[in-house]
Amino acid sequence: MRRTLIASLLVTSALAAMPARAQTPADTPAATSADEIIVTAQKREESLQDVPISIQALGTRKLDQLNITNFAEYSQQLPSISFQTVQPGVTTVYIRGVASGGDGNHSGPLPSVGTYLDEQPVTTIGGTLDVHIYDVARIEALSGPQGTLYGASSEAGTIRIITNKPVLGEFSGRVDGEVNTVHLGGVGGKIEGVVNVPLWDRAALRVVGFYQRDAGYIDNIPGTRTFCGTPTRDANGNINGCIHDGISVNNSAFVKRNFNDVETDGGRAALKIDLDDNWTVTPTVLYQRQKSNGSFGYDPSLGGLSVQHFLPDLRRDRFIQGALTIEGKLGNWDLTYAGAYLDRRTFSSSDYTDYAETYDSLYMGFGGVANYFYFSDAAGNTINPSQQVIGTDHFKKTSQEFRVASPQDGRFRVVAGLFYQRQSNLIHQDYRVANLAPDLSVNGLPGTLWLTQQHRVDKDYAAFGEASFDILPNLTLTAGGRGFIYDNSLIGFFGFGRNPAFFQGAANNPPPNAAGSTRTGVAGCFTTEGLRLRDAQLAGAGTTLLPPAVAGGPCTDLATFVIGQGSNPSRRQAKASRIASI
């Protein structure tokens, strides 16, 4: 619960103007009057009341009144939207409860809800882009099933964030500031500003800057964990339990009050140039950085909003987008081109001590983790089994759309266009156990119990069209179609390591590290003969592994070997050096 500490500190200051008037909400494309909102859900400017589809919209006035700055806040005002989240920037969005895809796993299905910033899609798997909301004309939520005007990741619906554009011929600006406090938490605040500068009679520049700090409200309190140590045995000498006298850890180095704070900063710039009376070019750039610390869940058994974490919890999210929109007329038809390039990098560190403790309890009948998984160092000494997960994602997205639209005032209206996008993600997840023996680690990566090292590429091609005919003044027939081709690929490594000579239960072999599968981890990697390592061992064939298809991995197990090449089962075509992506 965030409360404004000093209401009067939330101020708006109009800068000196040429001519001297500040822009008001009524001047923006979001509204033509105090009560009417103009939307572009159908790729045309229309009154919200006249759009014959399921749509909800928040205009400039409402966004300002509610002091909305991020996804969590504006989604509360849109009843059709629900979401799952573990922390800012890691959010899976649903519209009308449709969950046909997009479970948030960056190796799994694509999202079923698309997100657009102006004309360009910014949908990324594993976390909706949490664009800071300031100087925004409106937010539109289009509930699915969608028509034919939106395609990739829009099966359940589409969210559109429409920013205010530069205004020709006037100098204006505003600055907003706030200080707030969170109930039972810390102090936060923000400062935001925008300025609109005319450059010449046919050009204007609009620049937005912002910084926001969300105070924490969850405490990391002192705690200890003691794992299984000495095994207990039955009458036959078999292990049947354990005594909790093993490795003991405490979190004194990480104890902190209100440790889940978030800082967001960045800026946005747009340049509008009227080439003539019919053609306008608008290049834009957006940069945003978000730093979050701590955990956004809590343990009710500890009382209050508290957790006991033993390793660093943090996330860093940085993205930059460059976009270009060209609008004009050919005769009385409207032509629009929208292209963009998005680059997003994330880094996270998560404490998995509770995970290790759960496994210690689950395998207590076998002596716990220490006696079943044999977590030890190179000298054979039992070690702390706590895991720290280091994750990175590097998203790249290029999108292009070209469309034409007939005159809007005609009884018969047509919108048609072409769409293309290519998005990729370099996925890295490293489950680390400090001092883990090399023989128990992923090959070549001492201390890594499990590794995901994958490269994903998703391509979409589409042609779309929609036609409307006014049968009566209050009755319109609309028909549309969309033809599309998608090409999705995923290749790389996931799993445990494996000493290539190891067989479960064989004499004179090192202990296992839970890598029992023959199709994941190093045991499932391809050899130069096209066999998976475990199959090659059983067949007495050569066990030389192919080089990894994705740098940073030990080899490749996420692929299917085909005539000296590989193709992943979930892709139609694949080519690479002997091992190919999906």
C-alpha positions in Angstrom: 0.0 0.0 0.0 1.7 3.2 -1.2 0.7 6.5 0.3 1.6 10.0 -0.8 3.7 11.6 1.9 3.2 15.2 0.7 0.3 15.6 -1.7 1.4 19.1 -2.7 4.7 17.8 -3.9 3.0 16.2 -6.9 3.3 19.2 -9.1 3.1 20.1 -12.7 5.0 23.1 -14.0 4.4 24.6 -17.4 7.5 25.8 -19.0 7.7 29.1 -20.9 6.0 28.6 -24.3 6.4 29.9 -27.9 3.5 30.5 -28.4 2.7 30.6 -24.7 0.3 27.7 -24.0 0.9 24.3 -22.4 -0.4 21.2 -24.0 -3.6 19.9 -22.3 -5.0 16.4 -22.5 -7.6 17.7 -25.0 -4.8 18.6 -27.3 -3.4 15.1 -27.5 -4.5 12.4 -30.0 -6.0 10.5 -27.0 -9.0 12.7 -26.7 -11.0 15.2 -28.6 -13.1 16.2 -25.6 -13.2 15.5 -21.9 -15.4 12.5 -22.4 -14.3 11.1 -25.8 -11.3 8.9 -26.3 -9.9 8.3 -29.8 -8.3 4.9 -30.4 -6.5 3.2 -33.2 -7.3 -0.4 -32.4 -8.4 -1.0 -36.0 -5.4 0.8 -37.5 -7.6 4.0 -37.9 -8.5 6.8 -35.6 -12.0 6.2 -34.3 -14.0 7.1 -31.2 -13.9 4.4 -28.6 -17.7 4.4 -28.6 -17.8 3.5 -32.3 -15.3 0.7 -32.4 -17.2 -2.6 -32.9 -14.7 -4.8 -31.0 -14.1 -5.6 -27.4 -11.7 -2.9 -26.2 -10.9 -1.0 -23.0 -8.9 2.2 -23.0 -7.3 4.5 -20.5 -6.8 8.0 -21.8 -4.3 10.7 -20.8 -6.6 12.2 -18.2 -7.3 8.9 -16.4 -3.6 7.9 -16.4 -2.7 11.2 -14.8 -5.5 11.1 -12.3 -4.6 7.6 -11.1 -0.9 8.4 -11.1 -0.2 5.2 -13.2 3.5 4.5 -13.9 3.8 0.7 -14.7 2.1 -2.5 -15.9 1.0 -3.6 -12.4 -0.9 -0.3 -12.0 -2.6 0.0 -15.3 -3.5 -3.6 -15.5 -5.6 -3.2 -12.3 -7.8 -0.7 -14.3 -8.4 -3.2 -17.2 -10.8 -6.0 -16.0 -10.0 -8.3 -18.9 -6.3 -8.5 -18.0 -4.8 -10.9 -15.4 -1.2 -11.9 -14.9 1.3 -14.0 -13.0 4.5 -12.4 -11.7 7.4 -13.2 -9.4 9.0 -9.7 -9.6 8.9 -6.6 -11.8 9.7 -7.5 -15.4 9.0 -11.2 -15.0 5.3 -11.2 -15.8 3.1 -13.5 -17.9 -0.1 -11.8 -19.1 -3.5 -13.3 -19.8 -6.6 -11.7 -21.3 -10.0 -13.3 -20.6 -8.2 -16.1 -18.9 -6.9 -17.6 -22.1 -3.7 -19.5 -21.4 -3.1 -21.4 -24.6 0.6 -20.6 -24.5 3.1 -18.3 -22.9 3.8 -20.0 -19.6 6.8 -17.7 -19.1 9.4 -20.4 -19.8 11.8 -18.9 -22.3 12.3 -22.3 -23.9 8.5 -22.9 -24.1 5.5 -21.6 -26.0 5.3 -18.0 -27.2 3.0 -15.6 -25.2 -0.6 -15.5 -26.1 -0.9 -11.7 -25.4 1.0 -9.3 -27.6 2.3 -5.9 -26.4 2.8 -2.9 -28.7 4.6 0.4 -28.1 2.9 2.7 -30.6 3.0 0.8 -33.9 5.8 -1.7 -33.0 5.5 -5.0 -31.2 7.6 -5.3 -28.1 6.5 -8.8 -26.9 9.2 -10.9 -25.4 8.9 -14.4 -23.9 9.6 -14.8 -20.2 8.4 -11.3 -19.2 6.3 -8.6 -20.6 8.2 -5.4 -21.3 7.3 -3.1 -18.3 7.5 0.2 -20.1 7.4 3.2 -17.7 4.1 5.1 -18.2 4.6 8.8 -18.5 3.5 11.3 -21.2 1.3 8.5 -22.6 -1.7 9.3 -24.7 -3.6 6.1 -23.9 -3.4 2.4 -23.2 -5.6 0.1 -25.2 -6.5 -3.5 -24.2 -8.0 -5.4 -27.1 -9.6 -8.6 -25.9 -9.3 -11.7 -28.1 -9.8 -13.7 -30.1 -8.4 -10.9 -32.2 -9.3 -10.1 -35.8 -6.8 -10.2 -38.6 -5.0 -6.9 -38.0 -2.8 -8.3 -35.3 -0.9 -11.5 -35.5 2.1 -12.8 -33.6 1.4 -13.5 -29.9 -2.1 -11.9 -30.1 -4.3 -14.9 -29.9 -5.8 -13.9 -26.5 -5.5 -10.2 -27.1 -3.2 -7.2 -27.5 -2.0 -4.4 -25.2 -1.1 -1.1 -27.0 0.8 1.7 -25.3 0.4 4.9 -27.4 2.8 7.7 -26.5 2.2 11.4 -27.0 3.8 12.6 -30.3 5.8 15.8 -30.9 3.6 18.9 -31.5 4.6 21.3 -34.2 4.9 25.0 -33.5 4.8 25.1 -29.8 7.2 24.9 -26.8 5.8 23.2 -23.8 6.7 21.0 -20.9 6.0 19.7 -17.5 7.8 18.3 -14.5 6.2 15.9 -11.9 7.6 14.8 -8.6 6.4 12.6 -5.8 7.6 11.3 -2.4 5.7 8.3 -0.9 5.9 5.7 1.8 4.9 2.1 1.8 2.9 0.7 4.7 5.3 -1.2 7.0 8.0 -0.4 4.4 10.4 2.2 3.2 10.3 5.5 1.4 10.2 5.9 -2.3 9.5 8.5 -4.9 9.9 9.6 -8.5 10.6 12.6 -10.7 9.5 12.8 -14.3 9.6 15.4 -17.0 8.8 16.1 -20.7 9.6 18.9 -23.0 8.3 19.6 -26.5 10.6 21.8 -28.6 9.8 23.1 -32.1 12.9 22.9 -34.4 11.4 24.6 -37.4 8.0 25.0 -38.9 7.9 21.4 -40.0 9.7 19.6 -37.2 9.5 19.2 -33.5 11.3 17.1 -30.8 9.7 15.6 -27.7 11.9 14.3 -24.9 10.8 12.4 -21.8 13.0 11.5 -18.8 12.1 9.7 -15.6 13.5 8.1 -12.4 11.4 6.1 -9.9 12.2 4.3 -6.7 9.7 1.8 -5.3 10.5 1.2 -1.6 10.8 -2.3 -0.2 8.4 -3.9 2.3 9.7 -7.4 2.7 12.3 -8.3 5.3 15.0 -10.9 5.1 15.3 -12.0 8.7 18.0 -14.1 10.4 17.8 -17.8 9.9 19.8 -21.1 9.8 19.5 -24.3 7.8 21.1 -27.6 8.9 21.2 -30.5 6.4 21.4 -34.2 6.7 24.7 -35.5 7.9 25.1 -38.9 9.6 23.0 -41.6 7.9 20.9 -44.0 10.0 20.7 -47.6 9.0 18.2 -50.5 9.4 19.0 -54.0 10.8 20.5 -55.0 7.4 22.8 -52.0 7.3 20.9 -50.1 4.6 20.5 -46.4 5.0 16.9 -45.5 6.1 17.2 -42.0 7.3 19.6 -39.3 8.6 20.6 -37.2 11.5 20.5 -33.4 10.9 24.1 -32.9 12.1 25.5 -32.0 8.7 26.4 -28.7 7.0 24.8 -25.7 8.7 24.4 -22.3 7.1 23.1 -18.9 8.2 22.1 -15.8 6.3 23.8 -13.2 8.5 25.5 -11.6 5.5 22.1 -11.0 3.7 19.8 -9.9 6.6 18.1 -6.6 5.6 14.8 -4.8 6.2 12.7 -3.8 3.2 15.1 -5.5 0.9 12.9 -5.8 -2.2 13.3 -2.2 -3.6 13.1 -1.3 -7.3 14.8 1.5 -9.2 13.7 2.5 -12.7 15.2 5.2 -14.9 15.4 6.0 -18.6 14.1 8.3 -21.3 12.3 8.5 -24.6 12.7 10.9 -27.5 10.6 11.3 -30.7 11.3 13.5 -33.7 8.5 14.5 -35.9 9.2 15.8 -39.4 6.5 16.8 -41.9 8.1 16.3 -45.3 5.2 18.0 -46.9 1.5 18.3 -46.4 1.0 14.5 -46.9 4.0 12.7 -45.5 5.4 12.6 -42.0 8.4 10.8 -40.6 8.7 10.0 -36.9 11.9 8.3 -35.6 11.8 7.4 -31.9 14.2 5.9 -29.3 13.4 4.4 -25.9 15.9 3.5 -23.2 15.0 2.0 -19.8 16.9 0.4 -17.0 15.4 -1.4 -14.0 17.2 -2.7 -10.9 15.3 -4.8 -8.4 16.6 -6.4 -5.3 15.3 -9.0 -2.9 12.3 -11.3 -3.1 8.7 -10.4 -3.9 7.2 -13.4 -2.2 7.1 -14.1 1.6 6.9 -17.0 4.0 3.7 -16.7 6.1 5.2 -19.2 8.7 7.8 -16.6 9.6 5.2 -14.0 10.6 4.7 -10.7 8.8 6.2 -10.0 5.3 9.4 -11.9 5.9 11.7 -14.5 4.3 14.9 -16.2 5.1 17.2 -16.2 2.1 20.9 -17.2 2.1 22.3 -16.0 -1.2 21.9 -12.9 -3.3 18.5 -12.1 -4.9 18.6 -9.4 -7.6 17.5 -8.7 -11.2 18.8 -6.2 -13.8 16.7 -5.4 -16.9 17.8 -3.0 -19.6 16.3 -2.5 -23.0 16.6 0.0 -25.8 14.3 0.3 -28.8 14.8 2.3 -32.0 11.7 2.8 -34.2 10.7 4.5 -37.4 7.2 5.3 -38.5 6.4 6.8 -41.9 2.9 8.0 -42.7 1.5 9.5 -45.9 -1.0 9.5 -48.6 -1.1 8.1 -52.1 -4.1 9.8 -53.7 -6.7 9.6 -50.9 -5.3 6.3 -49.5 -3.3 6.2 -46.3 0.1 4.5 -46.3 2.0 3.5 -43.1 5.3 1.9 -42.6 6.4 0.9 -39.0 9.8 -0.7 -38.3 11.7 -1.2 -35.1 14.7 -2.9 -33.5 14.6 -3.9 -29.8 17.5 -5.1 -27.7 16.8 -6.3 -24.2 19.3 -7.8 -21.7 18.5 -9.2 -18.3 20.5 -10.6 -15.5 19.3 -12.3 -12.3 20.5 -14.1 -9.2 18.2 -16.2 -7.2 18.6 -18.0 -3.9 17.7 -21.7 -4.1 18.5 -22.8 -0.6 14.9 -23.7 0.1 15.0 -25.9 -3.0 18.1 -27.7 -1.6 16.4 -28.1 1.8 13.3 -29.6 0.1 15.4 -32.2 -1.7 17.2 -33.0 1.5 13.8 -33.8 3.1 12.5 -35.6 0.1 15.5 -38.0 0.1 15.8 -38.3 3.9 15.1 -42.0 3.7 18.3 -42.3 1.6 20.3 -40.2 4.0 19.5 -36.8 2.4 21.3 -34.9 -0.3 24.7 -35.5 1.4 24.3 -39.3 1.2 22.2 -39.7 -2.0 23.5 -37.1 -4.4 27.0 -37.1 -2.8 27.4 -33.3 -3.1 31.1 -33.0 -2.3 34.2 -31.1 -3.3 37.1 -32.5 -5.3 38.6 -34.1 -2.2 35.4 -35.9 -1.4 34.3 -33.7 1.5 30.6 -33.0 2.0 29.7 -29.5 1.0 26.8 -27.0 1.4 24.2 -28.1 -1.2 22.5 -24.7 -1.4 22.1 -23.5 -5.0 22.4 -20.1 -6.5 20.8 -19.6 -9.9 22.4 -17.2 -12.3 20.3 -16.3 -15.3 20.7 -14.1 -18.3 18.6 -13.5 -21.4 19.6 -11.4 -24.5 16.5 -10.6 -26.6 16.7 -9.1 -30.1 13.7 -8.2 -32.1 13.3 -6.7 -35.5 9.8 -5.9 -36.8 8.5 -4.5 -40.1 4.9 -3.6 -41.1 3.6 -1.9 -44.2 -0.1 -1.3 -44.7 -2.6 0.7 -46.8 -6.0 2.0 -45.8 -8.8 3.4 -48.0 -10.5 6.7 -47.0 -12.1 6.4 -43.6 -15.3 8.3 -44.5 -16.2 5.8 -47.3 -19.1 3.4 -46.9 -16.7 0.6 -48.0 -13.4 0.6 -46.2 -10.3 -1.6 -46.5 -7.1 -2.1 -44.5 -4.4 -4.4 -45.8 -0.7 -5.0 -45.2 2.4 -7.1 -44.8 4.1 -8.0 -41.5 7.5 -9.6 -40.6 9.4 -10.0 -37.4 12.4 -11.9 -36.3 13.2 -12.3 -32.6 16.0 -14.2 -30.9 17.0 -15.0 -27.4 20.4 -16.2 -26.0 19.3 -18.2 -22.9 21.7 -18.9 -20.0 20.8 -20.5 -16.7 23.5 -21.7 -14.3 22.5 -23.6 -11.2 25.6 -23.2 -9.0 26.7 -25.2 -6.0 29.9 -23.6 -4.4 32.9 -25.9 -4.4 31.1 -28.7 -6.3 33.6 -31.3 -7.5 34.4 -31.2 -11.3 33.3 -34.8 -11.7 29.9 -33.8 -10.4 29.6 -30.6 -12.4 28.6 -30.0 -16.0 31.6 -30.9 -18.0 34.1 -28.1 -18.2 32.2 -25.9 -15.7 33.2 -26.7 -12.1 30.5 -25.7 -9.7 27.7 -25.9 -12.2 25.2 -28.6 -11.3 22.7 -27.8 -14.1 23.1 -25.6 -17.2 20.7 -24.3 -19.8 22.6 -22.7 -22.7 20.3 -22.3 -25.7 19.7 -20.0 -28.6 16.1 -19.4 -29.8 14.9 -17.8 -33.0 11.3 -17.1 -33.9 10.3 -15.7 -37.3 6.8 -14.6 -38.4 5.6 -13.6 -41.9 2.1 -12.5 -42.6 -0.2 -10.8 -45.1 -3.5 -9.5 -43.7 -6.6 -7.6 -44.8 -9.9 -6.4 -43.4 -12.9 -4.9 -45.2 -15.9 -3.1 -43.7 -19.2 -2.2 -45.4 -21.8 0.0 -43.8 -25.1 -1.8 -44.6 -27.0 0.7 -42.5 -25.9 3.8 -40.6 -25.8 1.7 -37.5 -25.0 -1.7 -39.0 -21.6 -2.7 -40.4 -20.4 -5.9 -42.0 -16.7 -6.7 -41.4 -14.7 -9.5 -42.9 -11.0 -10.2 -42.8 -8.2 -12.7 -43.4 -4.6 -13.3 -42.3 -2.2 -15.7 -43.9 1.0 -16.4 -42.0 4.1 -18.5 -41.8 6.1 -19.0 -38.6 9.5 -20.6 -38.3 10.6 -21.3 -34.7 13.9 -22.8 -33.6 15.7 -23.7 -30.4 19.1 -25.4 -30.0 21.7 -25.9 -27.4 22.2 -27.7 -24.1 20.2 -28.3 -21.0 20.9 -30.7 -18.1 23.5 -32.1 -15.7 27.0 -33.1 -16.4 28.2 -36.7 -16.7 31.6 -38.3 -16.5 31.5 -40.1 -19.9 32.7 -43.4 -18.3 30.1 -43.4 -15.6 27.3 -46.0 -15.4 24.9 -46.2 -12.5 25.9 -48.9 -10.1 29.1 -49.9 -11.9 32.2 -50.6 -9.7 35.1 -48.1 -9.4 33.1 -45.1 -10.7 32.6 -41.7 -9.1 29.2 -41.0 -7.5 26.3 -39.7 -9.6 25.1 -36.2 -9.6 21.4 -36.9 -10.3 22.0 -37.1 -14.1 20.2 -40.3 -14.7 18.5 -39.4 -18.0 20.0 -40.6 -21.3 18.4 -37.8 -23.3 19.3 -34.7 -21.3 22.6 -33.4 -20.1 26.0 -34.6 -21.3 24.7 -38.2 -21.5 22.3 -37.0 -24.2 24.8 -35.0 -26.3 25.6 -36.1 -29.8 28.8 -37.7 -30.8 30.6 -37.4 -34.1 28.9 -40.6 -35.2 25.4 -39.2 -34.7 24.6 -41.1 -31.6 23.8 -39.7 -28.2 26.7 -40.3 -25.7 24.9 -42.9 -23.6 23.7 -44.9 -26.6 27.3 -44.7 -28.0 28.6 -46.1 -24.8 26.2 -49.0 -24.7 26.9 -49.8 -28.4 30.7 -49.6 -27.9 30.9 -46.9 -30.5 33.1 -43.8 -30.5 32.3 -41.2 -27.7 33.9 -38.1 -29.2 31.3 -35.3 -28.7 30.4 -32.8 -31.4 31.4 -29.2 -30.6 28.6 -27.2 -28.9 26.2 -25.4 -31.3 25.8 -22.6 -28.7 29.0 -21.2 -27.2 29.2 -21.6 -23.5 27.8 -25.1 -23.4 29.7 -28.4 -23.2 28.0 -30.0 -26.2 24.5 -30.2 -27.8 21.6 -32.4 -26.6 18.7 -30.2 -27.7 18.6 -31.3 -31.3 18.0 -34.3 -33.6 20.9 -35.6 -35.7 20.0 -36.0 -39.3 22.5 -37.1 -41.9 25.4 -35.2 -40.3 23.2 -32.3 -39.4 20.7 -31.8 -36.6 17.2 -30.5 -36.4 15.2 -29.9 -33.3 11.8 -31.7 -33.1 9.8 -28.5 -32.8 11.1 -26.8 -35.9 10.3 -27.6 -39.5 13.7 -26.7 -41.0 17.2 -26.5 -39.5 20.7 -26.0 -40.6 23.9 -25.6 -38.7 27.4 -27.2 -38.5 26.5 -30.8 -38.0 24.0 -29.9 -35.3 21.2 -27.6 -36.3 18.7 -25.6 -34.4 15.1 -26.7 -34.0 
